Amino acid sequence: MPASTAGASPACNNTLNLDALNFTADELRSLNEMVVTAVLESPVLTLFHTFHTNIKNDKRIGIIPGTFGLVGKARQNCNPTAQCYEDTAIQKTWEPKYLEIIVDMCVDELEDSLMKLSLNCGSDLFDLTNTDVFEFILNILIKDIEKMIFRNAWFGDQNAANVSDGGVITDGFDVSFWNVLNGFFQQLAVIYAADATKLTALPGNDQITYALQDTVATPGLMYTAVNAVIDAAVAELEVQTDRILLATRSVNQRLMRALQALGVVYDITYMEDGLMVTKWDGITMYTIPLWDQWIRAYENNGTYYNNPHRVVYTTKSNLNIGMVCTSLFDKINTSYDQRSRYNRIEATDAFDMKIIDDRLVQVGT
């Protein structure tokens, strides 16, 4: 079948490219007959993030310690001197940034393909917005938008650069998919750069080949290291009712193997969104395979990965996502322009992330 590039999006190739298929039109009556490959989906963000709404402009967050520190000295007699106490507030600022997704399609993109059976007739020929083609694309795009939010929330880096330019983003990928916001990993890096006690080394991350990053991180060493992450955290974190552990699959697999070697059953609950949830040391632990996938795909210098084993110990209330309205990317607009005969899918929204209490974090990497 010849390539069907006529009438594609002004700046792109075909949105759905079926050129590699040798079906006849009768063999493919509907896109719903296509097998869509399994993919990792974004976890439900409300599981371990706290959301804030209506942050229209940059908005300051006032943070004040819940203690004056040491108080109480020996009693004085007459005319006592007041003791000096000061509770100093700090501030952080919400800085939501807009991201957008825009897809354009023209009927010519479909007329020379197997999807021509989905087209309307007569004057409605050019309008694709009410066809099963658009429905099919939207079903895929909605899941990708959810992953986009999650990816920016954790891997966003306003100074993102490719490996060849001194950064960690795999060469060949456009850094503009990362450089709009500073996600939680960037914020955590700032925290432990200022206070080295907030960082606990995980085995394997300092190795310079894929193989060594895998083999040096033995189950036994990972078992010890994850416990060290928990033990290094401040006492205040230990007593928080919403404390959580977030881990890459690479960490979870090694913990599971370590317990299996000890004859201990490692009970994992598989949730509908693909997250693995268990308890470690009494703490709810979420294993996030998407982290592993993204690190290996997008933080790969061709020899080794950028910290493939990661653990974050904090609280749900400390991982905050702020949005400009009362929801986030819940509306996707579709439109058809009669003059240009282009069909458009468009979604735009703004958000930001903030770790509120720098004390209530411990990072393993």
Backbone torsions as a table, in degrees:
resi	resn	phi	psi	omega
1	MET	NA	131.2	-178.9
2	PRO	-69.8	153.3	178.4
3	ALA	-61.0	138.8	-176.3
4	SER	-110.4	75.8	-175.7
5	THR	-99.2	-11.6	-178.5
6	ALA	-63.2	132.1	175.2
7	GLY	77.0	11.2	177.8
8	ALA	-67.1	172.9	178.1
9	SER	-48.8	143.3	-174.5
10	PRO	-51.5	-32.8	-175.9
11	ALA	-114.9	2.4	-170.7
12	CYS	-133.3	171.2	170.4
13	ASN	-87.8	-167.2	-176.4
14	ASN	-63.8	138.7	178.3
15	THR	-67.9	-43.9	172.0
16	LEU	-116.1	111.1	-176.2
17	ASN	-105.6	109.9	-179.3
18	LEU	-106.9	17.9	-173.6
19	ASP	-60.9	-27.1	-176.8
20	ALA	-78.0	-9.0	-178.9
21	LEU	-85.5	140.4	179.2
22	ASN	-105.8	20.3	179.7
23	PHE	-68.4	157.7	164.4
24	THR	-88.5	166.1	-179.2
25	ALA	-60.6	-34.7	-179.5
26	ASP	-70.8	-25.9	-179.4
27	GLU	-73.1	-26.8	179.5
28	LEU	-117.9	88.9	-176.8
29	ARG	-80.7	-25.0	-176.5
30	SER	-151.7	146.2	176.4
31	LEU	-62.7	-24.8	179.8
32	ASN	-67.4	-12.3	175.4
33	GLU	-80.9	-12.1	179.1
34	MET	-73.5	144.8	174.4
35	VAL	-87.2	118.4	178.5
36	VAL	-94.0	125.6	-174.4
37	THR	-66.0	151.2	177.5
38	ALA	-69.2	139.0	177.2
39	VAL	-135.5	158.6	172.3
40	LEU	-75.5	133.0	179.7
41	GLU	-103.2	159.2	177.6
42	SER	-65.9	139.9	172.7
43	PRO	-66.2	158.8	174.3
44	VAL	-64.5	114.9	-170.3
45	LEU	-62.9	-28.1	-178.1
46	THR	-72.5	-9.8	179.0
47	LEU	-62.1	-42.0	-176.5
48	PHE	-139.3	26.8	170.8
49	HIS	-130.7	152.4	174.6
50	THR	-108.8	130.6	-173.9
51	PHE	-103.9	144.8	176.6
52	HIS	-127.3	139.5	-174.1
53	THR	-115.7	167.5	173.8
54	ASN	59.5	40.1	174.2
55	ILE	-95.2	82.3	-172.3
56	LYS	-71.1	-39.8	-178.5
57	ASN	-126.0	174.6	174.2
58	ASP	-55.3	127.4	-173.2
59	LYS	-131.0	131.4	-178.3
60	ARG	-80.3	146.6	176.2
61	ILE	-114.6	117.4	177.5
62	GLY	-87.8	127.6	-177.9
63	ILE	-125.0	121.9	-178.9
64	ILE	-125.9	133.4	180.0
65	PRO	-59.1	146.9	-179.2
66	GLY	-87.9	19.9	-179.8
67	THR	-152.8	152.0	172.3
68	PHE	-89.4	-3.8	-176.4
69	GLY	88.5	-139.9	-178.6
70	LEU	-73.4	127.9	173.7
71	VAL	-133.9	155.0	175.3
72	GLY	96.9	108.3	175.8
73	LYS	-126.2	177.3	-178.7
74	ALA	-60.0	144.0	179.9
75	ARG	-62.8	138.7	175.3
76	GLN	-99.2	163.9	176.9
77	ASN	-89.0	-143.1	-175.0
78	CYS	-61.6	151.3	179.0
79	ASN	52.0	57.4	-176.4
80	PRO	-69.3	151.8	177.0
81	THR	-90.1	129.4	179.3
82	ALA	-63.9	144.3	177.8
83	GLN	-90.8	148.3	-175.1
84	CYS	-96.5	121.0	175.2
85	TYR	-130.4	144.5	-179.6
86	GLU	-144.7	127.5	176.7
87	ASP	-109.4	106.4	-171.0
88	THR	-96.0	122.9	179.2
89	ALA	-84.3	154.8	172.1
90	ILE	-127.3	170.0	179.3
91	GLN	-136.9	149.3	168.6
92	LYS	-125.3	167.3	-174.5
93	THR	-132.4	128.2	169.6
94	TRP	-68.9	131.7	178.1
95	GLU	-135.4	70.4	-177.1
96	PRO	-63.4	140.0	179.0
97	LYS	-123.9	146.1	-178.5
98	TYR	-85.1	139.6	169.2
99	LEU	-124.1	153.6	-178.7
100	GLU	-140.9	154.3	172.6
101	ILE	-127.8	124.5	179.9
102	ILE	-132.3	127.0	177.2
103	VAL	-127.3	125.9	175.4
104	ASP	-111.4	141.0	176.3
105	MET	-139.7	148.6	175.1
106	CYS	-123.5	153.2	-177.2
107	VAL	-60.1	-30.7	179.7
108	ASP	-60.0	-24.0	178.7
109	GLU	-66.0	-23.1	-175.9
110	LEU	-106.6	-27.3	-172.1
111	GLU	-60.9	-32.4	-179.4
112	ASP	-96.8	16.9	-177.1
113	SER	-124.8	178.0	178.1
114	LEU	-66.9	-11.3	-176.7
115	MET	-85.7	2.9	-177.6
116	LYS	-63.4	-21.1	177.3
117	LEU	-68.5	-15.6	179.8
118	SER	-87.0	-6.5	-172.6
119	LEU	-76.3	152.1	174.6
120	ASN	-78.9	176.2	-179.5
121	CYS	-111.2	165.7	174.4
122	GLY	60.0	-141.0	-176.8
123	SER	-68.6	-14.9	178.7
124	ASP	-86.1	3.0	-176.6
125	LEU	-54.4	-41.7	-172.3
126	PHE	-80.7	-16.4	-177.6
127	ASP	-87.1	110.9	-177.6
128	LEU	-99.5	-3.6	-169.4
129	THR	-66.5	-22.4	179.5
130	ASN	-111.0	24.3	177.8
131	THR	-100.1	164.9	179.0
132	ASP	-70.6	-14.8	175.4
133	VAL	-63.4	-49.1	179.9
134	PHE	-65.0	-40.4	179.0
135	GLU	-61.0	-41.7	179.2
136	PHE	-62.7	-46.3	180.0
137	ILE	-64.0	-43.7	-178.8
138	LEU	-62.0	-38.4	-179.9
139	ASN	-62.0	-35.2	176.3
140	ILE	-75.9	-43.6	-174.7
141	LEU	-64.5	-37.3	-179.6
142	ILE	-58.4	-43.3	178.9
143	LYS	-67.2	-36.9	179.0
144	ASP	-67.7	-34.1	177.9
145	ILE	-66.4	-40.9	177.7
146	GLU	-60.7	-41.6	178.0
147	LYS	-69.0	-33.8	177.8
148	MET	-61.6	-42.9	177.8
149	ILE	-60.7	-48.3	-177.9
150	PHE	-64.5	-40.0	179.8
151	ARG	-64.6	-44.1	177.7
152	ASN	-66.6	-37.6	-179.4
153	ALA	-60.1	-32.3	-176.6
154	TRP	-109.3	-38.7	-172.5
155	PHE	-106.3	0.4	178.9
156	GLY	-59.2	139.6	-179.3
157	ASP	-151.7	109.6	-177.5
158	GLN	-64.4	-16.3	176.1
159	ASN	-106.6	23.1	-177.7
160	ALA	-55.8	138.2	177.9
161	ALA	-146.1	153.1	176.3
162	ASN	-70.4	161.0	-179.4
163	VAL	-55.9	-43.2	-178.4
164	SER	-66.7	-15.7	177.5
165	ASP	-105.5	14.5	176.7
166	GLY	94.2	3.9	179.3
167	GLY	-100.6	-160.4	-178.5
168	VAL	-115.9	-6.7	-178.2
169	ILE	-74.1	128.8	-178.3
170	THR	-51.8	132.5	177.4
171	ASP	-56.8	140.9	-180.0
172	GLY	100.8	-13.8	177.3
173	PHE	-101.3	139.2	-178.6
174	ASP	-73.4	117.4	-175.6
175	VAL	-67.8	-13.0	179.1
176	SER	-68.2	-10.4	171.9
177	PHE	-77.5	-7.4	-177.3
178	TRP	-122.8	-21.0	-162.9
179	ASN	-96.0	20.8	179.6
180	VAL	-86.8	-39.5	-173.6
181	LEU	-131.0	158.5	171.0
182	ASN	-98.2	109.6	-176.6
183	GLY	-79.8	-175.6	-175.1
184	PHE	-62.6	-38.2	180.0
185	PHE	-63.5	-37.8	176.3
186	GLN	-66.4	-41.9	179.0
187	GLN	-65.3	-38.7	177.2
188	LEU	-64.4	-38.5	179.2
189	ALA	-62.2	-37.8	176.7
190	VAL	-65.2	-39.6	-178.6
191	ILE	-65.2	-49.0	-177.0
192	TYR	-80.2	-14.2	170.4
193	ALA	-69.8	-33.1	178.6
194	ALA	-82.9	-24.4	-178.7
195	ASP	-142.2	97.5	-174.2
196	ALA	-63.2	-19.1	180.0
197	THR	-69.3	-14.5	179.9
198	LYS	-81.3	-3.8	-176.9
199	LEU	-116.8	129.3	175.4
200	THR	-118.8	127.3	-177.4
201	ALA	-73.1	135.7	173.3
202	LEU	-103.3	143.8	-177.5
203	PRO	-64.8	144.1	174.9
204	GLY	94.6	-27.6	-175.3
205	ASN	-65.8	-26.6	-177.1
206	ASP	-88.3	3.5	-179.9
207	GLN	-81.7	157.9	-171.6
208	ILE	-114.7	20.0	169.0
209	THR	-139.1	154.6	177.5
210	TYR	-57.8	-43.5	-175.7
211	ALA	-62.1	-45.0	-179.0
212	LEU	-69.6	-36.2	176.5
213	GLN	-59.7	-30.6	179.4
214	ASP	-80.9	-50.7	-170.9
215	THR	-78.7	-32.3	179.5
216	VAL	-68.0	-31.4	179.1
217	ALA	-81.7	74.6	-179.3
218	THR	-73.7	157.9	177.2
219	PRO	-54.8	-41.7	-179.1
220	GLY	-64.0	-44.5	179.9
221	LEU	-66.6	-37.7	179.8
222	MET	-68.2	-39.9	176.9
223	TYR	-54.8	-47.7	-179.9
224	THR	-66.4	-40.2	-175.7
225	ALA	-68.4	-41.7	179.7
226	VAL	-65.1	-39.6	174.9
227	ASN	-62.8	-34.6	178.1
228	ALA	-66.5	-34.9	175.9
229	VAL	-59.5	-47.5	-178.4
230	ILE	-65.6	-44.1	-176.7
231	ASP	-67.0	-27.8	-177.3
232	ALA	-80.5	-13.6	-176.8
233	ALA	-69.7	156.0	178.8
234	VAL	-68.1	154.7	-176.8
235	ALA	-61.2	-32.5	-179.4
236	GLU	-60.5	-34.0	-180.0
237	LEU	-68.1	-35.8	-177.3
238	GLU	-62.5	-27.9	-175.1
239	VAL	-99.1	4.7	178.6
240	GLN	-77.5	132.5	-176.4
241	THR	-72.4	-19.9	-178.2
242	ASP	-108.2	25.1	-179.6
243	ARG	-67.4	146.9	-176.1
244	ILE	-144.2	156.6	169.4
245	LEU	-116.1	131.0	174.0
246	LEU	-115.8	132.2	-173.7
247	ALA	-142.0	150.8	170.2
248	THR	-69.4	158.9	176.1
249	ARG	-61.4	-34.1	180.0
250	SER	-58.8	-36.1	177.7
251	VAL	-72.2	-47.8	-177.3
252	ASN	-60.6	-41.5	-179.5
253	GLN	-60.5	-39.6	-178.8
254	ARG	-72.7	-35.9	175.1
255	LEU	-63.3	-42.6	179.4
256	MET	-62.1	-44.6	179.3
257	ARG	-65.7	-36.2	179.0
258	ALA	-64.3	-42.7	179.1
259	LEU	-69.4	-38.1	177.6
260	GLN	-61.2	-37.9	178.5
261	ALA	-64.8	-26.3	178.6
262	LEU	-90.3	-0.7	-179.0
263	GLY	78.5	20.2	-178.6
264	VAL	-99.2	132.2	177.6
265	VAL	-75.7	127.1	179.9
266	TYR	-104.1	102.3	-172.6
267	ASP	-85.8	120.1	179.1
268	ILE	-118.1	132.7	173.3
269	THR	-99.1	121.9	179.2
270	TYR	-91.4	118.8	-178.5
271	MET	-91.5	165.6	-175.1
272	GLU	-61.6	-31.7	-177.5
273	ASP	-85.2	6.0	175.0
274	GLY	93.6	-5.4	177.6
275	LEU	-71.7	145.0	170.9
276	MET	-100.9	125.5	-175.0
277	VAL	-124.0	132.4	177.8
278	THR	-150.2	-170.8	175.0
279	LYS	-118.0	135.3	173.3
280	TRP	-129.9	119.0	-178.3
281	ASP	57.3	32.4	179.4
282	GLY	82.0	3.2	-177.3
283	ILE	-106.4	134.9	175.5
284	THR	-64.9	125.2	-178.6
285	MET	-118.0	125.3	176.3
286	TYR	-103.2	125.0	175.5
287	THR	-98.5	130.0	-169.6
288	ILE	-120.6	90.1	-179.5
289	PRO	-58.6	-27.2	178.2
290	LEU	-59.8	-35.6	176.7
291	TRP	-57.5	-47.7	-179.8
292	ASP	-60.1	-45.7	-177.8
293	GLN	-61.1	-46.2	-177.8
294	TRP	-68.5	-40.2	179.0
295	ILE	-61.0	-44.3	-177.8
296	ARG	-71.5	-30.8	-179.5
297	ALA	-85.7	-42.2	-167.1
298	TYR	-111.7	-9.4	177.6
299	GLU	-126.8	61.9	-171.7
300	ASN	-131.7	117.1	-177.4
301	ASN	-93.5	9.7	179.3
302	GLY	94.5	-11.6	179.3
303	THR	-126.0	-39.6	178.7
304	TYR	-151.4	165.9	-179.2
305	TYR	-94.4	157.1	177.8
306	ASN	-83.3	100.5	178.2
307	ASN	48.2	70.9	-177.1
308	PRO	-69.4	-20.5	-179.7
309	HIS	-106.1	121.0	-175.5
310	ARG	-140.8	143.6	174.4
311	VAL	-137.8	136.0	173.5
312	VAL	-125.0	123.5	178.3
313	TYR	-111.8	115.6	-178.3
314	THR	-160.5	-153.5	177.0
315	THR	-125.1	156.4	175.9
316	LYS	-60.5	-40.1	-178.0
317	SER	-71.8	-9.4	178.7
318	ASN	-94.1	-12.2	178.6
319	LEU	-104.6	94.2	-170.4
320	ASN	-107.4	136.5	174.1
321	ILE	-121.5	122.9	-179.5
322	GLY	-108.1	139.4	-178.0
323	MET	-128.3	157.5	-174.5
324	VAL	-75.9	-26.7	-179.6
325	CYS	-118.5	-148.7	-177.4
326	THR	-103.5	3.3	176.8
327	SER	-151.2	175.0	-174.5
328	LEU	-135.2	112.4	178.7
329	PHE	53.2	36.6	178.7
330	ASP	-89.2	-5.0	179.4
331	LYS	-121.4	121.2	175.5
332	ILE	-114.5	118.6	-177.9
333	ASN	-87.5	138.6	171.4
334	THR	-122.5	140.5	-177.7
335	SER	-149.8	156.8	176.1
336	TYR	-127.9	128.9	-180.0
337	ASP	-105.0	114.4	-175.5
338	GLN	-63.6	-34.8	-175.6
339	ARG	-68.9	-50.5	-178.8
340	SER	-85.9	-19.1	-176.7
341	ARG	64.8	23.3	175.0
342	TYR	-95.6	144.6	175.5
343	ASN	-107.0	135.3	-174.5
344	ARG	-126.3	139.6	167.8
345	ILE	-113.2	128.1	-174.3
346	GLU	-145.1	135.3	175.2
347	ALA	-141.7	135.0	-179.3
348	THR	-141.4	136.9	175.1
349	ASP	-163.4	168.2	-177.1
350	ALA	-131.4	143.7	177.4
351	PHE	-157.6	173.7	178.1
352	ASP	-153.4	165.0	179.4
353	MET	-125.3	146.4	177.3
354	LYS	-148.0	131.2	164.3
355	ILE	-88.6	121.0	-173.1
356	ILE	-82.7	-51.2	-175.2
357	ASP	-109.5	105.4	-177.1
358	ASP	-63.3	-23.5	-179.1
359	ARG	-69.6	-31.8	-171.8
360	LEU	-90.1	45.6	175.1
361	VAL	-138.5	145.7	168.5
362	GLN	-143.2	129.0	-172.3
363	VAL	-116.2	134.3	171.2
364	GLY	-111.9	120.4	-178.8
365	THR	-157.4	NA	NA
